[in-house]
């Protein structure tokens, strides 16, 4: 979140918004920032959604990596049909 103070611009880290919400809101209000509380809450909510989506993406990637490794092991051991079945499942996620 950017705060403009004359010619100076500073960025607030999202972690600061989460951990020191009250202090940030009070600081923004001192600078006559309109709707400071709702803007901070909106930024926190957007970050929360981003982190949830990132976790889902990371979990899917981890599952894909695990399945890909298993496919390789199945192919090495000659279980081609089982490997192809797993490939089909991986492709449809």
DSSP file (Angstrom, degrees, kcal/mol; ACC not computed):
  #  RESIDUE AA STRUCTURE BP1 BP2  ACC     N-H-->O    O-->H-N    N-H-->O    O-->H-N    TCO  KAPPA ALPHA  PHI   PSI    X-CA   Y-CA   Z-CA
    1    1 A X              0   0    0      0, 0.0    11,-2.3     0, 0.0     2,-0.3   0.000 360.0 360.0 360.0 125.1    0.0    0.0    0.0
    2    2 A X  E     -A   11   0A   0      9,-0.2     2,-0.5     7,-0.0     9,-0.2  -0.693 360.0-162.7 -91.7 140.3    1.5    3.3   -1.1
    3    3 A X  E     -A   10   0A   0      7,-2.3     7,-1.9    -2,-0.3     2,-0.6  -0.990   8.1-151.0-122.2 125.7    1.2    6.4    1.1
    4    4 A X  E     +A    9   0A   0     -2,-0.5     2,-0.4     5,-0.2     5,-0.2  -0.855  17.2 175.1-100.5 125.1    1.9    9.8   -0.5
    5    5 A X  E >   -A    8   0A   0      3,-3.0     3,-1.9    -2,-0.6     2,-0.4  -0.813  65.5 -64.9-129.2  89.1    3.2   12.5    1.7
    6    6 A X  T 3  S-     0   0    0     -2,-0.4    -1,-0.1     1,-0.3     0, 0.0  -0.552 116.5 -19.4  65.6-122.2    4.0   15.5   -0.4
    7    7 A X  T 3  S+     0   0    0     -2,-0.4     2,-0.3    -3,-0.1    -1,-0.3   0.597 122.6  91.6 -91.0 -13.5    6.9   14.4   -2.7
    8    8 A X  E <   -A    5   0A   0     -3,-1.9    -3,-3.0     2,-0.0     2,-0.4  -0.636  55.1-170.8 -86.0 138.6    7.8   11.4   -0.4
    9    9 A X  E     +A    4   0A   0     -2,-0.3     2,-0.3    -5,-0.2    -5,-0.2  -0.995   5.3 178.9-127.2 133.7    6.3    8.1   -1.1
   10   10 A X  E     -A    3   0A   0     -7,-1.9    -7,-2.3    -2,-0.4     2,-0.4  -0.974  19.0-136.4-133.3 151.5    6.7    5.1    1.2
   11   11 A X  E     -A    2   0A   0     -2,-0.3     2,-0.5    -9,-0.2    -9,-0.2  -0.868  10.6-140.9-108.4 137.6    5.3    1.6    1.0
   12   12 A X        -     0   0    0    -11,-2.3     2,-0.2    -2,-0.4     3,-0.0  -0.820  22.5-125.4 -92.4 133.6    3.8   -0.3    3.9
   13   13 A X     >  -     0   0    0     -2,-0.5     4,-1.8     1,-0.1     3,-0.4  -0.540  15.1-126.8 -75.0 144.5    4.6   -4.0    4.1
   14   14 A X  H  > S+     0   0    0      1,-0.2     4,-2.4     2,-0.2     5,-0.2   0.872 110.6  59.4 -60.7 -36.9    1.6   -6.3    4.2
   15   15 A X  H  > S+     0   0    0      1,-0.2     4,-2.7     2,-0.2     5,-0.3   0.890 104.1  50.4 -59.7 -39.4    3.1   -7.9    7.3
   16   16 A X  H  > S+     0   0    0     -3,-0.4     4,-2.7     2,-0.2    -1,-0.2   0.901 108.2  53.0 -65.2 -40.5    3.0   -4.6    9.1
   17   17 A X  H  < S+     0   0    0     -4,-1.8    -2,-0.2     1,-0.2    -1,-0.2   0.919 114.2  42.5 -59.1 -43.1   -0.6   -4.1    8.1
   18   18 A X  H  < S+     0   0    0     -4,-2.4     3,-0.5     1,-0.2    -2,-0.2   0.920 122.4  36.6 -69.8 -44.4   -1.5   -7.5    9.6
   19   19 A X  H  < S+     0   0    0     -4,-2.7    -2,-0.2     1,-0.2    -3,-0.2   0.778 128.9  29.3 -84.8 -27.8    0.6   -7.2   12.8
   20   20 A X  S  X S+     0   0    0     -4,-2.7     4,-2.5    -5,-0.3    -1,-0.2  -0.276  71.5 145.2-129.0  47.4    0.2   -3.5   13.6
   21   21 A X  H  > S+     0   0    0     -3,-0.5     4,-2.6     1,-0.2     5,-0.2   0.894  72.6  48.3 -54.7 -49.0   -3.3   -2.7   12.1
   22   22 A X  H  > S+     0   0    0      1,-0.2     4,-2.5     2,-0.2    -1,-0.2   0.921 112.7  47.9 -61.8 -45.1   -4.3   -0.2   14.8
   23   23 A X  H  > S+     0   0    0      1,-0.2     4,-2.3     2,-0.2    -1,-0.2   0.898 112.5  49.6 -63.9 -40.4   -1.1    1.7   14.6
   24   24 A X  H  X S+     0   0    0     -4,-2.5     4,-2.5    -8,-0.2    -2,-0.2   0.930 111.6  48.2 -64.2 -45.9   -1.2    1.8   10.8
   25   25 A X  H  X S+     0   0    0     -4,-2.6     4,-2.4     1,-0.2    -2,-0.2   0.918 112.1  49.0 -61.7 -44.1   -4.8    3.1   10.8
   26   26 A X  H  X S+     0   0    0     -4,-2.5     4,-1.9    -5,-0.2    -1,-0.2   0.907 111.5  50.1 -62.4 -41.3   -4.0    5.7   13.4
   27   27 A X  H  X S+     0   0    0     -4,-2.3     4,-0.9     1,-0.2    -2,-0.2   0.894 111.2  48.1 -64.1 -40.2   -1.0    6.9   11.3
   28   28 A X  H  <>S+     0   0    0     -4,-2.5     5,-2.3     1,-0.2     3,-0.4   0.885 109.2  53.2 -67.8 -38.1   -3.0    7.1    8.2
   29   29 A X  H ><5S+     0   0    0     -4,-2.4     3,-1.8     1,-0.2    -1,-0.2   0.868 103.4  57.2 -65.0 -35.4   -5.7    9.1    9.9
   30   30 A X  H 3<5S+     0   0    0     -4,-1.9    -1,-0.2     1,-0.3    -2,-0.2   0.800 105.6  51.5 -63.6 -27.4   -3.1   11.6   11.1
   31   31 A X  T 3<5S-     0   0    0     -4,-0.9    -1,-0.3    -3,-0.4    -2,-0.2   0.236 121.0-112.3 -92.8  13.6   -2.2   12.1    7.5
   32   32 A X  T < 5 +     0   0    0     -3,-1.8     2,-0.6     1,-0.2    -3,-0.2   0.860  53.4 172.5  59.5  38.9   -5.9   12.7    6.7
   33   33 A X    > < -     0   0    0     -5,-2.3     3,-1.0    -8,-0.1    -1,-0.2  -0.704  31.6-126.0 -80.1 118.2   -6.1    9.5    4.7
   34   34 A X  T 3  S+     0   0    0     -2,-0.6     5,-0.1     1,-0.3    -1,-0.0  -0.385  85.6   1.1 -67.5 141.3   -9.8    9.0    3.8
   35   35 A X  T 3> S+     0   0    0      1,-0.1     4,-2.4     3,-0.1    -1,-0.3   0.828  79.0 162.9  53.2  39.3  -11.4    5.7    4.7
   36   36 A X  H <>  +     0   0    0     -3,-1.0     4,-2.4     1,-0.2     5,-0.2   0.901  69.5  49.7 -55.3 -46.6   -8.1    4.5    6.3
   37   37 A X  H  > S+     0   0    0      1,-0.2     4,-2.5     2,-0.2    -1,-0.2   0.931 112.8  44.7 -63.5 -46.7   -9.7    1.7    8.3
   38   38 A X  H  > S+     0   0    0      1,-0.2     4,-2.3     2,-0.2    -1,-0.2   0.876 113.2  51.7 -68.0 -35.5  -11.6    0.2    5.3
   39   39 A X  H  X S+     0   0    0     -4,-2.4     4,-2.3     2,-0.2    -1,-0.2   0.914 111.7  46.2 -65.7 -42.4   -8.6    0.5    3.0
   40   40 A X  H  X S+     0   0    0     -4,-2.4     4,-2.4    -5,-0.2    -2,-0.2   0.928 113.5  48.9 -65.8 -44.5   -6.4   -1.3    5.5
   41   41 A X  H  X S+     0   0    0     -4,-2.5     4,-2.4    -5,-0.2    -2,-0.2   0.899 111.3  50.4 -62.4 -40.0   -9.0   -4.0    6.1
   42   42 A X  H  X S+     0   0    0     -4,-2.3     4,-2.6     2,-0.2    -1,-0.2   0.913 110.1  49.7 -63.9 -42.8   -9.5   -4.5    2.3
   43   43 A X  H  X S+     0   0    0     -4,-2.3     4,-2.1     1,-0.2    -2,-0.2   0.901 111.5  49.1 -62.8 -40.8   -5.7   -4.8    1.8
   44   44 A X  H  X S+     0   0    0     -4,-2.4     4,-2.3     2,-0.2    -2,-0.2   0.911 111.9  48.6 -64.7 -42.8   -5.5   -7.4    4.6
   45   45 A X  H  X S+     0   0    0     -4,-2.4     4,-2.4     2,-0.2    -2,-0.2   0.904 110.6  50.5 -65.0 -42.6   -8.4   -9.4    3.1
   46   46 A X  H  X S+     0   0    0     -4,-2.6     4,-2.3     1,-0.2    -1,-0.2   0.912 111.7  48.4 -61.9 -42.1   -6.9   -9.3   -0.4
   47   47 A X  H  X S+     0   0    0     -4,-2.1     4,-2.6     2,-0.2    -2,-0.2   0.898 109.2  52.9 -65.0 -39.8   -3.6  -10.6    1.1
   48   48 A X  H  X S+     0   0    0     -4,-2.3     4,-2.1     1,-0.2    -2,-0.2   0.926 110.9  46.9 -61.0 -44.9   -5.4  -13.4    3.0
   49   49 A X  H  X S+     0   0    0     -4,-2.4     4,-2.4     2,-0.2    -2,-0.2   0.901 111.4  51.9 -62.8 -41.3   -7.1  -14.5   -0.2
   50   50 A X  H  X S+     0   0    0     -4,-2.3     4,-2.5     1,-0.2    -2,-0.2   0.914 109.8  48.8 -61.8 -43.3   -3.8  -14.4   -2.1
   51   51 A X  H  X S+     0   0    0     -4,-2.6     4,-2.1     2,-0.2    -1,-0.2   0.882 110.8  50.5 -65.8 -37.8   -2.1  -16.5    0.6
   52   52 A X  H  X S+     0   0    0     -4,-2.1     4,-2.1     2,-0.2    -2,-0.2   0.923 112.5  46.2 -64.6 -44.3   -4.9  -19.1    0.5
   53   53 A X  H  X S+     0   0    0     -4,-2.4     4,-2.4     1,-0.2    -2,-0.2   0.898 111.3  52.6 -65.1 -40.2   -4.8  -19.4   -3.3
   54   54 A X  H  X S+     0   0    0     -4,-2.5     4,-2.6     2,-0.2    -1,-0.2   0.897 108.4  50.9 -62.5 -40.0   -1.0  -19.6   -3.2
   55   55 A X  H  X S+     0   0    0     -4,-2.1     4,-2.6     2,-0.2    -1,-0.2   0.919 110.0  49.5 -63.5 -43.2   -1.3  -22.5   -0.7
   56   56 A X  H  X S+     0   0    0     -4,-2.1     4,-2.3     2,-0.2    -2,-0.2   0.920 112.3  48.0 -61.3 -43.6   -3.7  -24.3   -2.9
   57   57 A X  H  X S+     0   0    0     -4,-2.4     4,-2.3     1,-0.2    -2,-0.2   0.910 112.1  49.2 -63.4 -42.6   -1.4  -23.9   -5.9
   58   58 A X  H  X S+     0   0    0     -4,-2.6     4,-2.4     2,-0.2    -2,-0.2   0.896 110.8  50.3 -64.1 -40.4    1.6  -25.1   -3.9
   59   59 A X  H  X S+     0   0    0     -4,-2.6     4,-2.3     2,-0.2    -2,-0.2   0.914 111.3  48.3 -64.0 -43.0   -0.3  -28.1   -2.7
   60   60 A X  H  X S+     0   0    0     -4,-2.3     4,-2.5     1,-0.2    -2,-0.2   0.894 111.5  50.0 -63.9 -40.1   -1.4  -29.0   -6.3
   61   61 A X  H  X S+     0   0    0     -4,-2.3     4,-2.5     2,-0.2    -2,-0.2   0.911 110.2  50.1 -65.3 -41.9    2.2  -28.6   -7.5
   62   62 A X  H  X S+     0   0    0     -4,-2.4     4,-2.3     2,-0.2    -2,-0.2   0.909 111.7  48.3 -62.5 -42.4    3.5  -30.9   -4.7
   63   63 A X  H  X S+     0   0    0     -4,-2.3     4,-2.7     2,-0.2    -2,-0.2   0.910 111.4  50.3 -64.3 -42.1    0.9  -33.5   -5.5
   64   64 A X  H  X S+     0   0    0     -4,-2.5     4,-2.5     1,-0.2    -2,-0.2   0.907 110.7  49.4 -62.3 -42.3    1.8  -33.3   -9.2
   65   65 A X  H  X S+     0   0    0     -4,-2.5     4,-2.1     2,-0.2    -2,-0.2   0.906 111.7  48.6 -63.8 -41.8    5.5  -33.7   -8.4
   66   66 A X  H  X S+     0   0    0     -4,-2.3     4,-2.2     2,-0.2    -2,-0.2   0.926 113.4  46.8 -63.3 -45.4    4.8  -36.7   -6.2
   67   67 A X  H  X S+     0   0    0     -4,-2.7     4,-2.4     1,-0.2    -2,-0.2   0.885 110.3  52.9 -65.5 -38.5    2.6  -38.3   -8.9
   68   68 A X  H  X S+     0   0    0     -4,-2.5     4,-2.0     2,-0.2    -1,-0.2   0.902 109.5  49.0 -63.8 -40.6    5.2  -37.6  -11.6
   69   69 A X  H  X S+     0   0    0     -4,-2.1     4,-2.1     1,-0.2    -1,-0.2   0.914 110.9  50.2 -63.7 -42.4    7.9  -39.3   -9.5
   70   70 A X  H  X S+     0   0    0     -4,-2.2     4,-2.6     1,-0.2    -2,-0.2   0.885 107.1  54.7 -63.9 -38.6    5.6  -42.3   -9.0
   71   71 A X  H  X S+     0   0    0     -4,-2.4     4,-2.5     1,-0.2    -1,-0.2   0.926 108.0  49.8 -60.0 -44.9    5.0  -42.5  -12.8
   72   72 A X  H  X S+     0   0    0     -4,-2.0     4,-2.2     1,-0.2    -1,-0.2   0.903 111.0  48.7 -60.2 -42.5    8.7  -42.7  -13.4
   73   73 A X  H  X S+     0   0    0     -4,-2.1     4,-1.8     2,-0.2    -1,-0.2   0.897 111.2  49.9 -65.1 -40.9    9.1  -45.4  -10.8
   74   74 A X  H  <>S+     0   0    0     -4,-2.6     5,-2.6     2,-0.2     4,-0.2   0.906 110.4  50.1 -64.7 -41.1    6.2  -47.4  -12.3
   75   75 A X  H ><5S+     0   0    0     -4,-2.5     3,-1.3     1,-0.2    -2,-0.2   0.910 109.7  51.4 -63.5 -41.5    7.7  -47.0  -15.8
   76   76 A X  H 3<5S+     0   0    0     -4,-2.2    -1,-0.2     1,-0.3    -2,-0.2   0.868 109.5  49.8 -62.6 -36.6   11.1  -48.3  -14.6
   77   77 A X  T 3<5S-     0   0    0     -4,-1.8    -1,-0.3    -5,-0.2    -2,-0.2   0.399 119.8-109.5 -86.9   4.9    9.5  -51.3  -13.0
   78   78 A X  T < 5S+     0   0    0     -3,-1.3     2,-1.3    -4,-0.2     3,-0.3   0.597  77.9 131.8  83.4  10.5    7.6  -52.2  -16.2
   79   79 A X     >< +     0   0    0     -5,-2.6     4,-2.2     1,-0.2     5,-0.2  -0.474  20.6 154.3 -93.7  63.6    4.1  -51.3  -14.9
   80   80 A X  H  >  +     0   0    0     -2,-1.3     4,-2.8     1,-0.2    -1,-0.2   0.874  66.5  52.3 -62.2 -42.9    3.3  -49.2  -18.0
   81   81 A X  H  > S+     0   0    0     -3,-0.3     4,-2.1     1,-0.2    -1,-0.2   0.929 111.5  46.4 -62.8 -45.0   -0.5  -49.6  -17.8
   82   82 A X  H  > S+     0   0    0      1,-0.2     4,-2.0     2,-0.2    -1,-0.2   0.890 113.0  50.8 -63.5 -39.0   -0.6  -48.4  -14.2
   83   83 A X  H  X S+     0   0    0     -4,-2.2     4,-2.4     1,-0.2    -2,-0.2   0.904 109.3  50.5 -64.7 -42.4    1.8  -45.5  -15.1
   84   84 A X  H  X S+     0   0    0     -4,-2.8     4,-2.1     2,-0.2    -2,-0.2   0.873 108.3  52.7 -65.3 -36.9   -0.5  -44.5  -18.0
   85   85 A X  H  X S+     0   0    0     -4,-2.1     4,-1.6     2,-0.2    -1,-0.2   0.926 111.0  46.6 -61.6 -44.4   -3.5  -44.6  -15.8
   86   86 A X  H  X S+     0   0    0     -4,-2.0     4,-2.3     1,-0.2    -2,-0.2   0.873 108.5  55.9 -66.8 -36.5   -1.8  -42.3  -13.3
   87   87 A X  H  X S+     0   0    0     -4,-2.4     4,-2.3     1,-0.2    -1,-0.2   0.913 105.8  52.3 -59.6 -42.4   -0.7  -40.0  -16.2
   88   88 A X  H  X S+     0   0    0     -4,-2.1     4,-1.0     1,-0.2    -1,-0.2   0.880 109.9  48.2 -61.5 -38.5   -4.3  -39.7  -17.2
   89   89 A X  H  < S+     0   0    0     -4,-1.6     3,-0.3     1,-0.2    -1,-0.2   0.888 111.0  50.5 -68.9 -38.7   -5.3  -38.6  -13.7
   90   90 A X  H >< S+     0   0    0     -4,-2.3     3,-1.1     1,-0.2    -2,-0.2   0.883 107.6  54.0 -67.6 -38.0   -2.5  -36.1  -13.5
   91   91 A X  H 3< S+     0   0    0     -4,-2.3    -1,-0.2     1,-0.2    -2,-0.2   0.768 104.0  55.5 -69.5 -25.5   -3.4  -34.5  -16.8
   92   92 A X  T 3<        0   0    0     -4,-1.0    -1,-0.2    -3,-0.3    -2,-0.2   0.341 360.0 360.0 -93.8   8.4   -7.1  -33.9  -15.8
   93   93 A X    <         0   0    0     -3,-1.1    -1,-0.2    -4,-0.2    -2,-0.1   0.473 360.0 360.0 -79.9 360.0   -6.4  -31.9  -12.6
